[in-house]
C-alpha cells in the first residue's frame, strides 16, 4: 500500500534535488496519464505520489485535503501551494509556466481546435466510462453491463472525434506538432482497448496513435512505466 508515500518517476528521480512539483497519480488513470505526457514532453521534473484508486485511497481523509472531490490527478506546483486539480487545468498551467516545448499552437484557430478536441474527450467520452460512473451504474441497475455501457459511449465519442480529426489532423491531432489534444487522445485509446472497442472504423485515430507511440514522452508516460504499475 502506497498511501501518500513518494514514488519517483525515473526522470524525476534523477532530478529529485531540484524538483518541487508533486503529481498525485494512479498508473492506469487516463486523466493522470495526460498530465504525465505533458510533464515528459516539457521535461519537467516531479515527484510521483501514488494514489491507488482500486483500494479507495482517493477517498481517504488525507487525500481529500489535497483534492476534495477525491479524484486524480492533482498537481502541487511548489511546496506549500494548494493543489491544482482537473487534468485540463493542469495542462494549461504547465503550458503557461513552461511554454517550450509547446503543447498549444501559436495560431488562435488551431489553439481553439486543440481545446475543442481535448474537451470532446474530457467532457464527452471519458466521464461516461469513468470507474466511479460504471460502478454506480452496476450498483443501481440490476443486470447492467459495464462493458457494454463503456463500449457504447467510447464508440459514439470516437465516431464524432474521427470526423473532427478529419478536419484538423496532420501528423498529429491538429497539424504536424504534438499538442494537448494528443495527450488526451492516447490515454482514451487505451481505455477503448480495455472496453473492447472496435478500432477499425477510426483510421485517423489509429494513425495518430502510431505517430505518438514513437515519441519518448509518450513512452515514458505509459502506465506500465509508472512506479505503481500493477501486473
C-alpha positions as a printed Julia matrix, in Angstrom:
231×3 Matrix{Float64}:
   0.0    0.0     0.0
   1.47   3.32   -1.04
  -0.74   5.67    0.97
   0.64   9.07    0.0
   4.24   7.9     0.03
   6.5    9.33   -2.61
   7.43   7.35   -5.68
   9.75   8.84   -8.22
   9.34   8.56  -11.97
  12.72   7.69  -13.49
  13.47  11.11  -14.99
  12.09  12.77  -11.89
  14.31  10.68   -9.63
  17.42  11.91  -11.41
  16.47  15.49  -10.58
  14.92  14.95   -7.17
  17.04  17.61   -5.5
  15.72  20.34   -7.76
  12.06  19.4    -8.07
   9.2   20.88   -6.1
   6.28  19.66   -8.21
   4.29  16.73   -6.88
   1.91  14.73   -9.05
  -0.75  12.63   -7.36
  -1.45   9.92   -9.9
  -2.68   6.37  -10.5
  -0.81   4.36  -13.1
  -3.88   3.49  -15.19
  -5.81   6.75  -14.75
  -6.26   8.29  -18.19
  -6.53  11.79  -16.74
  -3.28  11.36  -14.83
  -1.7    9.93  -17.97
  -2.46  13.15  -19.89
  -0.51  15.13  -17.34
   2.38  12.67  -17.34
   2.67  13.09  -21.11
   2.84  16.87  -20.74
   5.43  16.69  -17.96
   7.56  14.31  -20.01
   7.18  16.37  -23.2
   8.31  19.5   -21.38
  10.96  17.59  -19.41
   9.67  18.93  -16.09
  10.98  17.0   -13.07
   8.43  15.97  -10.46
   7.74  13.66   -7.57
   5.24  10.9    -8.26
   2.77  10.3    -5.43
   0.71   7.16   -5.97
  -3.0    7.03   -5.16
  -4.46   3.54   -5.52
  -7.98   4.04   -6.87
  -8.94   0.38   -6.57
  -8.11   0.43   -2.86
 -10.07   3.65   -2.4
  -7.09   5.78   -1.33
  -8.65   8.73   -3.18
 -11.4    8.74   -0.55
  -9.02   8.89    2.39
  -9.1   11.88    4.72
  -5.52  12.86    3.93
  -6.0   12.89    0.16
  -9.34  14.7     0.36
  -7.41  17.63    1.84
  -5.43  17.7    -1.42
  -8.4   17.15   -3.74
 -11.84  17.45   -2.09
 -13.5   15.64   -4.99
 -11.29  12.61   -4.42
 -10.0   12.34   -7.97
  -6.63  12.12   -9.69
  -4.6   13.82  -10.96
  -3.68  16.63   -8.63
  -0.54  18.7    -9.09
   1.16  20.61   -6.28
   3.24  23.13   -8.25
   5.51  24.28   -5.43
   5.99  23.3    -1.81
   3.14  24.62    0.33
   0.96  25.69   -2.62
  -2.6   24.41   -2.98
  -3.01  21.58   -5.46
  -4.25  22.18   -8.99
  -6.95  19.64   -9.77
  -8.53  18.61  -13.09
  -6.21  17.48  -15.85
  -7.01  20.18  -18.4
  -6.4   22.93  -15.85
  -3.05  21.31  -15.06
  -2.16  21.11  -18.76
  -2.95  24.8   -19.18
  -0.88  25.67  -16.11
   2.11  23.72  -17.42
   1.79  25.45  -20.79
   1.65  28.88  -19.13
   4.62  28.24  -16.87
   6.73  26.1   -19.25
   5.76  27.3   -22.73
   8.53  25.44  -24.54
   8.29  22.89  -25.99
   4.74  23.97  -26.68
   1.59  21.89  -26.41
  -0.59  24.62  -27.91
  -0.13  26.07  -31.41
   0.53  29.79  -31.94
  -2.41  30.23  -34.31
  -5.62  31.13  -32.41
  -7.85  28.91  -34.56
  -5.58  25.92  -34.14
  -5.41  26.57  -30.4
  -9.22  26.53  -30.32
  -9.23  23.26  -32.3
  -6.84  21.68  -29.8
  -9.01  22.73  -26.88
 -12.16  21.51  -28.64
 -10.68  18.03  -29.14
  -9.5   17.98  -25.53
 -12.99  18.79  -24.34
 -14.67  16.22  -26.58
 -12.57  13.6   -24.82
 -12.57  15.17  -21.37
 -16.29  16.01  -21.24
 -17.96  13.85  -23.88
 -16.21  10.5   -23.62
 -14.04   9.82  -20.56
 -16.54  10.71  -17.81
 -19.09   8.26  -19.2
 -16.69   5.33  -18.79
 -15.04   6.54  -15.61
 -14.61   3.93  -12.86
 -16.95   5.73  -10.46
 -19.68   6.06  -13.09
 -19.68   2.48  -14.32
 -19.52   1.14  -10.77
 -22.51   3.29   -9.8
 -24.49   2.07  -12.8
 -23.74  -1.55  -11.96
 -24.75  -0.97   -8.33
 -28.0    0.85   -9.07
 -29.3   -1.07  -12.09
 -29.56  -4.82  -11.77
 -28.11  -6.61  -14.77
 -26.37  -3.52  -16.09
 -23.39  -4.44  -18.26
 -20.47  -2.12  -17.5
 -18.53  -3.29  -20.54
 -21.38  -2.6   -22.98
 -22.08   0.79  -21.41
 -18.48   1.96  -21.7
 -18.04   0.46  -25.17
 -21.12   2.27  -26.44
 -20.08   5.69  -25.17
 -16.45   5.44  -26.29
 -17.52   4.24  -29.74
 -20.04   7.06  -30.05
 -17.43   9.6   -28.97
 -14.79   8.24  -31.34
 -17.22   8.45  -34.26
 -17.54  12.17  -33.65
 -13.84  12.59  -32.92
 -12.81  10.86  -36.16
 -14.87  13.39  -38.1
 -13.32  16.31  -36.23
  -9.82  14.98  -36.8
 -10.61  14.69  -40.49
 -10.76  18.49  -40.48
  -7.81  19.26  -38.2
  -5.25  16.45  -38.29
  -1.88  16.44  -39.93
   0.71  14.14  -38.46
  -0.98  14.64  -35.09
  -4.44  15.72  -33.91
  -4.03  19.34  -35.01
  -1.43  19.85  -37.69
   2.05  18.36  -37.55
   3.04  19.21  -33.98
   2.17  17.38  -30.76
  -0.44  19.17  -28.67
  -2.63  18.76  -25.61
  -5.13  17.04  -27.9
  -2.7   14.16  -28.48
  -2.03  13.98  -24.74
  -5.77  13.47  -24.22
  -6.3   11.11  -27.14
  -3.69   8.44  -26.38
  -4.98   7.52  -22.9
  -8.52   7.37  -24.29
  -7.39   4.88  -26.93
  -6.01   2.74  -24.12
  -9.43   2.87  -22.44
 -11.04   1.87  -25.72
  -8.91  -1.25  -25.68
  -9.91  -2.06  -22.11
 -13.58  -1.91  -23.11
 -13.13  -3.86  -26.36
 -13.98  -1.05  -28.75
 -13.6   -1.99  -32.41
 -10.99   0.48  -33.68
 -11.22  -0.44  -37.38
 -13.63   2.41  -38.24
 -11.17   5.02  -36.94
  -8.17   5.18  -39.31
  -7.16   8.73  -38.39
  -7.2    7.98  -34.67
  -5.16   4.84  -35.29
  -2.62   6.67  -37.45
  -2.1    9.38  -34.82
  -1.66   6.7   -32.16
   1.18   5.16  -34.18
   2.89   8.53  -34.55
   2.66   9.24  -30.82
   3.9    5.77  -29.92
   7.27   6.67  -31.46
   7.81   9.66  -29.16
   9.83   9.31  -25.95
   7.48  11.46  -23.9
   4.56   9.17  -24.71
   6.6    6.05  -23.95
   7.72   7.49  -20.62
   4.15   8.31  -19.6
   2.69   4.86  -20.35
   1.02   3.09  -17.41
   3.48   0.18  -17.47
   6.36   2.62  -16.94
   4.93   4.05  -13.72
   6.3    3.14  -10.29
   2.88   1.99   -9.03
   2.09  -0.21  -12.02
   0.26  -3.45  -11.25
   0.84  -6.61  -13.22
